[in-house]
Amino acid sequence: MNDDPEPIENISGGDEGGGIADSFDPGGAETRAEEVVDRLGELYWQKTYGGQDAFTCLVRTVLSQNTSDVASQPAHDDLMKRYAGDDLAEALADAEHAQLAETIRSAGLYNQKADVLTEAGEHVLAEYGSTEAFDRFVTEGDSNDVRQALLDMNGVGPKTADCVLLFSGGQAGVFPVDTHVHRIYRRLGIAPADADHEDVRGVLERAVPATKCGFGHTASIQFGREYCSARKPACLDGPEACPMSDVCDQVGVDVESSEVVDPADAD
């Protein structure tokens, strides 16, 4: 088990995040991926999603890159206290770099993330005119156009773009793939061992019902942190240590030798 797991309840967005609870009815799984997501529903509470506007969600997701909610949430809260006003994009575009970086220090990679957030603010103002106009584009625009527009922004990769689509755009059926999701579903044998992030996303969005994708994403991350870590997955302690042992191909994991490699490097 991870010594610093994610909180039981997803805290992205904080107390002011909107409190939108995702739920689904487990059972009757038609694919192995859906069975995994259903079991995650037995492990974890249903998650509470933020319901933020799109630019706030973008900022929150950038802060969460390469760290946990536990570390990035305080950075988000401090940023909102200092910069949230009439227009967050304008405030970040005009922010002094050193001050912004210090504000978000707890999220890690704070100098790099400060640059990304400032450029994001500048881009939104240049392309859409305001935070509000950007929000309308994300929630009302064609999902493919929105995704591509997000990917065209510096520092925004597929996972960040998909999180904005899912949690702000309300796009059901979007299953963002971070490093945990990428590892877990290849290790399980659900996605090909050499699949890249986009290939894994395609597999999951075809195999998991749209109404289960949001929860599947966040719960898979928690499962990856608590059970299916990169170097010491729980299955090394025996099949009873992992709740997915009977549906997992253990690609890249040799229980007898305790050797663990990336699935793409497995024999």
N, C-alpha and C positions, 0 to 999 in steps of 0.2 A: 504493500500500500504506500502511496505517496505521502511524505511527511507534511506536505503543504498542499492539500487538495483544494479544489475549488469549493466555494461554499455550497451548502445543500441547495439553497435557492439562488438562481442566477441573478446577480445583482447589477448587471449591466443597466446603466441608466439611473441607478440609485432610487431613492425614495420618490423622486419627482419624475420618474421615468414613464409613468402612465399605468403601470400595474396591469398589463394585459397578459392574462394567463393562457398559455397554449395547452390544449388537451386533445386527447384522441382516445378511441376505444380499442384497446389491444385485443388481439385474438383473431383467428382465422387468417393468419399470415399466409400469403401465396408465394413468397420468396424467402430465401434464407436471410437476405438483408432486412426484410420486414420483420422476420422473427427476432433478429438481433435488436432492432429498435423496440419491439414490443417488450423484450426482456429488460431493456434499459428502463422502460416504464415501471417495471417492478423494483428496480434498484433505486431510482431517484424520484424525488418529488417532481410534479409538473413544474416547468420553469415559468418564471414571470418575465415577460419581455418588456422592453422599455416603452415602445410606442412613441419614440422621439420623432421630431421632424428629421428630414433626410440629412441635412448638413450636420446637425448634432450627432446623428447616428454615425455619419462618416467620421467625424472627429473622434467619437468614442471608439470606433473600430480601429482607427489608426493608433490610438493610444494603447489598445490591447494587443497590438502586434508584438510577437516574441515575448509575451509575458502573460500573467494570469489576471483574472478579474480582481483578485485580492490586491495586487500591486497597482493595477491601472485605474481602478475606481477612484482612489483618492486623488490621482492626477486629474481625472475628469472633473471631480467635484471642485478642486481648486481652480481649474481652468474656467469653469462656468461661473464661479464666484467673482473672478477677476475680469472676465471678458464678455460674459453674456449681457447683452443690452438690446438695443433696438435691432442690430444686425450683427450676428456672430461672425459671419464671413468678413464683413468690413473690419470688425475689431481685430480679427486674427491677421488680416492683410496688413493692418497698420501696426501690429504688435512689435515691440522691440525684442530682438532675438534673444538676448541674454535673459530678459525678464520672463519671456514665454518658456524658454528652456528650463529655467529654475522652477517655474510654476508646475511643470509636468515632470519634474525630476523623478518622482516615485515610479513612473511608468517605464523607466529605463530607456536607453538610446535617445535621451531627451533632446540632444542637439539635432540629431537627424529628424526626429519627429517634429520638432519645432519648425524646421525648414519645410517639411511636408505640409504642415498645417497652414503656414503662412502662404505657401504657393497655392494650396487649395482655396484659401480665402480669396486670393488674387484672381484665380481662375474662375471661381463662381461669379465674382463681381464682373469680370470681363465678358463672360459668356452668357450670363443670365440676368445680371443687373442687381440681384439681391438674393439673400438667403431664401426668402419666401418664394421667389420665382424658381429657384433651383428645387425647392421642395415640391412645387407643383409639377415640374418636369419629371421628377422621380416617381411621384405617385400617379400621374396621369399619362405619362409617355409610354410608348411601346417598350416592352421589357428588354428586347434586344438592343434597341437604340440607347436605352438608359444604361445598360450594362457596358456597351462599348464606350459611351461618353465617360463613364466612371473609370474604365480601364485606361482611357487616354490621359487621365490625370496622373501627375508624377506621384509615385509612392503608393498608388492604389493598384493592388493585384487582384486576381480573380476572387480570392476569399473575401477581401474587403468589399469588393463590388457586390458580391453575392449577399453578404450580410446586410448591406444597405437595401438591396432589392427585397430581401426577406423581411427584415424588421421595420423598414420604413415604407417601402413600396408596396408591401402587402402581397408580394408575389408568392403564392402557394407553389409548392413543388420545387423550390430552390433549396439545394442542400450544399451549403458552403463547405469547402474542403480545406482544412488547415493541416498542419503536420501530423496531428493526432489522428484525424479522420483518414488521411492518406496512408498512414502506417497501419491502422487497425484493420481496415477492410481489405488490404492486400495480405496482411498476416492471417486474417480469417480465411482467405482464399476466395472471397466474394468478388474482388477485382483482380485482374492479372497482376502478377508479381512485379512486372516492369511498367505498370501503368503510371502515367504522370498524374498530377493533380486534376487536370481537366478530364482525363480518362476516368478517374475514380468518380468524379462528379457525375459524369454521364451514366456510369453504371448505377449509382445510387438513385439518381433522379428517375431512372427507368424502373428500378426494382422496389422503391419505397413509395407508397401512396403520398400524394401531395400534402395531405393533411398531417402527415407524420414527419415531414422533412425538417421542419423547424425544430421540433423537439429532438429528432434524431441527431441533428447537428450538435446542439449544445450538450446533450446527454453523452454522445460519443466522446466529446472532448473530456468530460468528467470521467468517463470510463477509462480513457487513455491515461489520464493523470493518476487515477487510483489503482487501476489493475493492469492495463496493457501498456506499460511504459516502454520507452525505446530500448533500454538496456537491461531492465530487470522485470520482465512481465511476471505476473503472479503465477502463471502456469509452471514456472520453474520450481515452485513449492508443492507441486502436485495438482492433479485435475480438480480436486475439491477447492483449491484456492481461487479458481476463476469461474465466475458464473456462466461463461461462454465456452467452457472447455469442450462440451459435447457438440458444438456447432462450429468449431474452429479447426482449420487445417494446420495451424502452427507453422506457417510458411516462414522460414528463416529462424526458427527456434528449435534447438536440439536440447530436449529436456535432460537426456542422459549426460551430456557433456556440459550443460549449462551455457552453451555457446549461442549467442544471439547476433544475427546479422540482419541488415535490411533485406526484406523479401526479395528485392531485385538481385541480391547477391547470393541467394540460396541455391543449393544444388538442385 
